[in-house]
Amino acid sequence: MHIHKINPNSQEHRSFLSQNRKDPITGDSILESDEVVFCAGCKSVFLRDTWEYLGKQHCEQYETLGKFPIQKQIRLKVEDTILFYTSLPKSGKSQTSIPRKAKKEPWMKKSQNISPYQEVLHHPFMKFGKIAAFLLFYILFVSKLNSSFFPLIYVPFILEAMIWIHDWHYGKKIESVYQHFKNNTFYITKKSVGFSTQYGISEFVLPAEQINEIVFHEKDNFLSNSYCQIYYQKDGMIKDLKFNIDSGIFTNSSTLISALNSLSINRNVPVRIESQRENTLFYVNKMIANGNSNFLISNR
């Protein structure tokens, strides 16, 4: 763990202090002489005590920045910092798709370019071209026409490989937390929840103002699944979006619970935890005991 003591005599530290940064979990202002830790994944800054409370981990990893980050590397909008993220669970060998409901209002779509070639490789016509090439090959094969056209079968695979190499090459160059988004990902910030495609190329975000309640259910037997259910307002009605999550995120639930707590207290979002696991309940009860949370516990 790399600890940095804020020194007002350092130009970098003075620049940092001028941003009036706050601990994303406790909300405490970070002042001179405070000891802080920077998460290597998302570059978020935590007071030393908070980092230790989180089990010395964040963003599903334990790495911290050994060098004090310069201003351009720090995310200035602390309230937008991603506090927790997890890949959507895999079913067999296929990555689960982002739920369809998240692609409709009131969810908002955002996009970012990671390279000059992204718009071409991720253009809808590219997907259409892959499907068209495969269908043409199928028609030629069934019709037993000129076999010289058979190499067309490789076109969809070549295009898919080009897209994968492009995303991997430019994705690893991203300096933000998005470089860790290797698959479709669900995340939590202090004022929203969202889904992201690989490397944050496309995002679907739901502002906290639209959320009525978030439910995290931890499976209680071998046959059940852990899931998250988000209740939100649409056209004056309450809708819900439910998706499975990996039970592994509850193994050390401090990061998840802390992120949910930040969202709940900053945007007054009720959060219900359905669990019978002692470790999960410990963290939730600790937040409730502090008297600064909107958590509810259900054992159902």
N, C-alpha and C positions, 0 to 999 in steps of 0.2 A: 504494500500500500504506500503510495507516494503522497506525503502530506506537505502542503504549502502554507506557510505563515504569511499573512498579508502584511507587507512592508510598505508603508507610505513613502519611503525614500526611493522606492523602485518606480521607474517610469511606467513599466508594464502594470504594476500593481495599482498605481495611481489611476491609470486609464480604466482598470477594472473597477476600482472603487467609484469612479464617476458614473458608472452604469447603474449604481444603486441595486446591485444584485441581491436576491433573497434566496434562502434555502427553499427549494421547491416542495419540501415535505412539511417543515415547521412554519414556513413563512417568515422566519427571523431574518432581519437585514444582516448582511455580511459586512463587518466593519474591520478597520485596521487591527492587526494583531490576532485576528481570528485564524484558526487553523482550518483549512479547507482541503477537499479532495475533488478532483475532476474525473468523472466517469469517462473511460477511454472510448466507450461506444457512442454516447450521444453528446459528450462534452459538457453535460450538466455539472454544476458545481454544488457540492454539499458541504455543510459544516462537518467537521470530523466526527462529532458525536452522532450525527444523523447517519453518516456512512457506516459507522459501527453498529448502529441500531438496525440498519438494513441488512446486517450480516455481511458487510463489506462486499456487496455485490449490487449490480444494477444492469439493466439491459441484458439479463441472462448471462452475465459474465462478471469476472472479478478484477479485470484490468483497470488501472488508473493511469492518468497522464503523469509521466515523470518530469516533463518540462511544462512550466507555466505557459498556457496557451496565449498567443498574442491576440489582439482584439479581433482581427478578421476571422479567426478560427472559432470565436465564441458566438453562440446563438444569442443575439441580443434580446429577442422576445422570449423571456423566460416562461411566460404563460403558454407559449406555443410548444415548448420543449416536450418531446415524447418521453414520458415517464416510465412507460411499460410497453413492451411489444411481444408478440408471440406468433409464430408461423401457424397458419391454419392447418389443422391435422390432416394427415395423409390417409387416403383410403386405398389400400393396396399399393400400387406404384404410382397412382395419380394424385397430384396435388389438388386439394379441394378448391373449387372456384369460389370467388367472392360472391356472397349471397346476392341474388338478383334484386331484392328489395333495396339493397344499399346503392343501387344504380339509378334509383328514382327519387324524386322529391319526397321529403325535404332534404335528403342527403345531397351534398354538393360535390361536384366533381372538380378536382384540381389536377393539373399536369405539370411536369417539369421535363426539360430536355437535358439529357446527360451527354449528348453528342450532336454534331451537325448532321449525322446520318439517321437519327432516330425517326424523324418524320417519314422518311422513305420506308424504312424497314418495318415500322409499326403502322403504316397506312392501312386502312381497311382493304384496299385493293390487293395488298400483299397476301392477306388471308384468303381473299377471293381467288387469287392466282394459284395458291397451293391447292385449294379444293378443285379448281377447274383442271389443273394438270393431272390430278389423281383421277377425276371422272373421265377425262379424255383417254388416259391410259386404260381404264377399265373398259370403256366402250371399244377401244381397239383390240383389247385382249379377247373380249367376248365375241367380237365380230371376226376375230382371226384375220385381221388385216395386216398390212405390211409391218413386219416385226421390227423394222428399222425405227419405228416410233416408240418401241418399248423403253428406251432410256428415259422417256418422259417420267417414268415412275420415280426416278431419282430427284426430279425437280423439287417436289414438296420437301424432301428430306434435306436437300442442299439449302433451300431457303430457310428452313427451320434452324439448321446448323449456323447459318450466317447470323440470324437474329440472336441465337444463344451466345455465340462468340462476341457479338457486338455488345450485348447487355453485360456479359461477364467482364469484358475488357474495360468498358467505361464505368461500369458500376463500382468496381473496386477502387476507382480513382475518386469517388465521391468522398468528401471530407466530413459529411454529416452522418447521423445514425442510419441513414438509408443504405449505406454500404453493407449493412448487416441484413438487409431484407433480401434474402436469397430466394424466398418464395412469397406467395400471397400472405399478407400479414395483417393482423388486427392490432391496433395500438390505442393507448389512452394518453391524453394530455390533460392539462389543468382546466381546459375549457371545451373539450370535445372528445369524441371517440371516432375512430376511422378505420378503414380498410385500405391497404396499399398493395399494388402489384409489385413485382420485383424492382428493387432499387428506387421505389417511389416514383416510377414513371407516370403512373396514374393513381389517384387517391379518391376515395369517396368518404366524405366527412359529415358527421352529424354534430352540430353545435349543441352544447349543453342546454341551451335555452329551449330546445325542442324535446329534451329527454324528460320523461316522467319517472322512470325508474330503471335501474340496471340490476339484473339478477345473475349471480354466478352460482352455478350448481355443481358441486363436487360429487362425482358418482359414489354410490355407497355399496355397490356390489359388482361382480364380474360382468354381468349382462347389461348394466346400464352405462350411460355415457356422461361425461362432464360436458356442460354447455354454458353458454352465456345467452341471456335473453334481454333485449333492449326494447323498452316500451317508449314510444314517442308519439307526438301529435302530428296528424296530417289531415288537413281539411276539417279541422274541428273534431276529429275522431282519434281515438287511441289505437295505434297500430303496434305491432311487435315484430321484431326480427330475431330469430333464434338460430344459433349455429353451434356446432360442436367445438370443443376446445380440448387440447391435450391435458390429461389429468396431471402430467408432470409439472405444470405451472403451480400446482398447489404444494409440491414437495417442499419448497421453501417459499412460502406464500408472502413473505414480508414485502417484497418488491411490488407484487400485485396489489396487496391490501393498502400499501402506502400510496400507490398511484390512484387507486379508487378513492382513498380518503382525500387526496388533494383535489380531485375532481368534485367530490361531494361537498366539501366545505367551501370551495371557491365559487361554485355555481349552484349550490343548494340542490344537488341531485341525490335523491334517496337511493341507497345501494343495499340490496338484500343478499346475504350470503347463506346459501343452503348447503350445510355441511355437517357431518358428524365426526370429522377428523379433529383430533385434539390440537394438533399444531396449527391448523387453520383457525380454529376457534380462539386459540390463544392470542393470535395477532389481532383478530377482530375485537375481542373483548378488551384488549389493551387500548385500542383506539376509542372504544366506547367509554372506557373508564377515564380517559383523558378529557372527556366532555366536549370534544370538538370534532364531531363526526355526524354523518347521517346514515350510519349503519344499522341494519336490522339483521337479526339472526333467526334462521328458520331451520329446524331439524327434519323437515319433511323430505 
